[in-house]
Amino acid sequence: MGINKQSNIEANLQIGPTDIGMVRIYVSAGGTEIPMDFDPEEADEISEEIRLAAQAARKLTK
């Protein structure tokens, strides 16, 4: 599966801080759970990538 391939898979996404100062992105789908921990600087970089992707997606839909 890639970025441009649509899927009917449903997943849950949770994002929040951990008790040790990391940022966790937690994805669960079916019986699979994927916890991904990032230090705050990495999380800032990821949030910027998401913001830029949203900006680019808006341009495609106008």
Contacts in CASP RR format, 6 or more apart in sequence:
PFRMAT RR
TARGET T0000
AUTHOR 0000-0000-0000
METHOD contacts of the structure
MODEL  1
MGINKQSNIEANLQIGPTDIGMVRIYVSAGGTEIPMDFDPEEADEISEEI
RLAAQAARKLTK
1 7 0 8 1.000
9 29 0 8 1.000
10 29 0 8 1.000
11 27 0 8 1.000
11 28 0 8 1.000
11 29 0 8 1.000
11 30 0 8 1.000
12 27 0 8 1.000
12 28 0 8 1.000
12 29 0 8 1.000
13 25 0 8 1.000
13 26 0 8 1.000
13 27 0 8 1.000
14 24 0 8 1.000
14 25 0 8 1.000
14 26 0 8 1.000
15 23 0 8 1.000
15 24 0 8 1.000
15 25 0 8 1.000
15 26 0 8 1.000
16 23 0 8 1.000
16 24 0 8 1.000
16 25 0 8 1.000
17 23 0 8 1.000
17 24 0 8 1.000
18 24 0 8 1.000
18 37 0 8 1.000
21 39 0 8 1.000
21 40 0 8 1.000
22 37 0 8 1.000
22 38 0 8 1.000
22 39 0 8 1.000
22 40 0 8 1.000
23 37 0 8 1.000
23 38 0 8 1.000
23 39 0 8 1.000
23 40 0 8 1.000
23 42 0 8 1.000
23 43 0 8 1.000
24 35 0 8 1.000
24 36 0 8 1.000
24 37 0 8 1.000
24 38 0 8 1.000
25 35 0 8 1.000
25 36 0 8 1.000
25 38 0 8 1.000
25 46 0 8 1.000
26 33 0 8 1.000
26 34 0 8 1.000
26 35 0 8 1.000
26 36 0 8 1.000
27 33 0 8 1.000
27 34 0 8 1.000
27 36 0 8 1.000
28 34 0 8 1.000
38 46 0 8 1.000
END
